Amino acid sequence: MSSSQTMVDSTIASSKPRKHVRVINERGHVDQDVVHISKGAEEEIVWATDHKNVQVVFSSENGSPFKESVFHVPAGGSISSGPAVNGDAQKAYKYTVKGEAGDNDPRVIIQN
């Protein structure tokens, strides 16, 4: 089983607090440019799209606050990040949402 499949399965099974981020168009734009998550509360992000497949990629420069740094969101589906395992409080993590028609660069900010 691939790590992408594991992450999709964890979206269904997880009871952790979640922040939902929807990809709103094929240029990778999302409904929240900045998402604050609590590392202490083990919050997760769930990215969802009604469009074609998109890819969420955390920059290699700042790294990812999650176990994975690349998430594949299936067309019409969603994927969970899992809880933040890295990162300092108030640090911003830039990521790129790669849509079929372009890219967008929102951020995740870690809170205690």
C-alpha positions as a Python dict, from the first residue, in 0.01 Angstrom:
ca = {
    (1, 'M'): (0, 0, 0),
    (2, 'S'): (138, 342, -92),
    (3, 'S'): (180, 624, 159),
    (4, 'S'): (-85, 819, -35),
    (5, 'Q'): (-333, 537, 17),
    (6, 'T'): (-245, 523, 386),
    (7, 'M'): (-312, 895, 419),
    (8, 'V'): (-649, 866, 241),
    (9, 'D'): (-745, 582, 476),
    (10, 'S'): (-642, 789, 779),
    (11, 'T'): (-880, 1066, 669),
    (12, 'I'): (-1167, 826, 714),
    (13, 'A'): (-1049, 665, 1039),
    (14, 'S'): (-899, 959, 1226),
    (15, 'S'): (-1074, 1122, 1522),
    (16, 'K'): (-817, 1403, 1552),
    (17, 'P'): (-931, 1766, 1525),
    (18, 'R'): (-920, 1877, 1162),
    (19, 'K'): (-896, 2198, 964),
    (20, 'H'): (-1052, 2165, 622),
    (21, 'V'): (-895, 2337, 321),
    (22, 'R'): (-1079, 2320, -11),
    (23, 'V'): (-903, 2365, -345),
    (24, 'I'): (-1144, 2602, -520),
    (25, 'N'): (-1013, 2606, -875),
    (26, 'E'): (-775, 2439, -1119),
    (27, 'R'): (-505, 2703, -1054),
    (28, 'G'): (-447, 2562, -704),
    (29, 'H'): (-625, 2839, -515),
    (30, 'V'): (-764, 2740, -177),
    (31, 'D'): (-1041, 2876, 44),
    (32, 'Q'): (-788, 2958, 321),
    (33, 'D'): (-450, 3108, 238),
    (34, 'V'): (-332, 3070, 598),
    (35, 'V'): (-425, 2781, 827),
    (36, 'H'): (-332, 2775, 1197),
    (37, 'I'): (-301, 2430, 1351),
    (38, 'S'): (-226, 2322, 1705),
    (39, 'K'): (60, 2077, 1741),
    (40, 'G'): (-37, 2010, 2104),
    (41, 'A'): (-396, 1923, 2007),
    (42, 'E'): (-265, 1704, 1721),
    (43, 'E'): (-473, 1893, 1465),
    (44, 'E'): (-462, 1780, 1105),
    (45, 'I'): (-534, 1947, 774),
    (46, 'V'): (-770, 1782, 529),
    (47, 'W'): (-726, 1908, 174),
    (48, 'A'): (-1019, 1842, -59),
    (49, 'T'): (-1092, 1915, -424),
    (50, 'D'): (-1389, 1891, -656),
    (51, 'H'): (-1151, 1942, -948),
    (52, 'K'): (-893, 1718, -1108),
    (53, 'N'): (-607, 1571, -908),
    (54, 'V'): (-395, 1824, -723),
    (55, 'Q'): (-67, 1792, -541),
    (56, 'V'): (23, 1965, -213),
    (57, 'V'): (401, 2008, -182),
    (58, 'F'): (583, 2162, 115),
    (59, 'S'): (900, 2349, 23),
    (60, 'S'): (1230, 2177, 82),
    (61, 'E'): (1361, 2510, 215),
    (62, 'N'): (1138, 2520, 525),
    (63, 'G'): (1038, 2155, 530),
    (64, 'S'): (702, 2016, 629),
    (65, 'P'): (543, 2021, 973),
    (66, 'F'): (395, 1680, 891),
    (67, 'K'): (546, 1333, 848),
    (68, 'E'): (511, 1364, 470),
    (69, 'S'): (601, 1663, 253),
    (70, 'V'): (396, 1570, -56),
    (71, 'F'): (24, 1491, -57),
    (72, 'H'): (-172, 1371, -361),
    (73, 'V'): (-535, 1481, -349),
    (74, 'P'): (-748, 1267, -582),
    (75, 'A'): (-1005, 1426, -812),
    (76, 'G'): (-1327, 1475, -617),
    (77, 'G'): (-1159, 1348, -299),
    (78, 'S'): (-960, 1449, 6),
    (79, 'I'): (-647, 1360, 199),
    (80, 'S'): (-536, 1419, 556),
    (81, 'S'): (-197, 1553, 658),
    (82, 'G'): (-184, 1360, 982),
    (83, 'P'): (-84, 1555, 1294),
    (84, 'A'): (206, 1799, 1291),
    (85, 'V'): (520, 1623, 1410),
    (86, 'N'): (777, 1894, 1334),
    (87, 'G'): (791, 2264, 1373),
    (88, 'D'): (821, 2547, 1615),
    (89, 'A'): (534, 2757, 1746),
    (90, 'Q'): (440, 3048, 1520),
    (91, 'K'): (659, 2923, 1236),
    (92, 'A'): (502, 2952, 892),
    (93, 'Y'): (537, 2665, 647),
    (94, 'K'): (486, 2758, 284),
    (95, 'Y'): (343, 2494, 55),
    (96, 'T'): (241, 2483, -308),
    (97, 'V'): (-89, 2352, -436),
    (98, 'K'): (-23, 2232, -790),
    (99, 'G'): (-343, 2240, -991),
    (100, 'E'): (-393, 2146, -1353),
    (101, 'A'): (-389, 2510, -1468),
    (102, 'G'): (-137, 2662, -1224),
    (103, 'D'): (8, 2681, -875),
    (104, 'N'): (-77, 2866, -554),
    (105, 'D'): (135, 2917, -241),
    (106, 'P'): (-63, 2920, 88),
    (107, 'R'): (84, 2868, 438),
    (108, 'V'): (40, 2660, 754),
    (109, 'I'): (128, 2821, 1087),
    (110, 'I'): (202, 2596, 1385),
    (111, 'Q'): (65, 2686, 1727),
    (112, 'N'): (136, 2509, 2057),
}
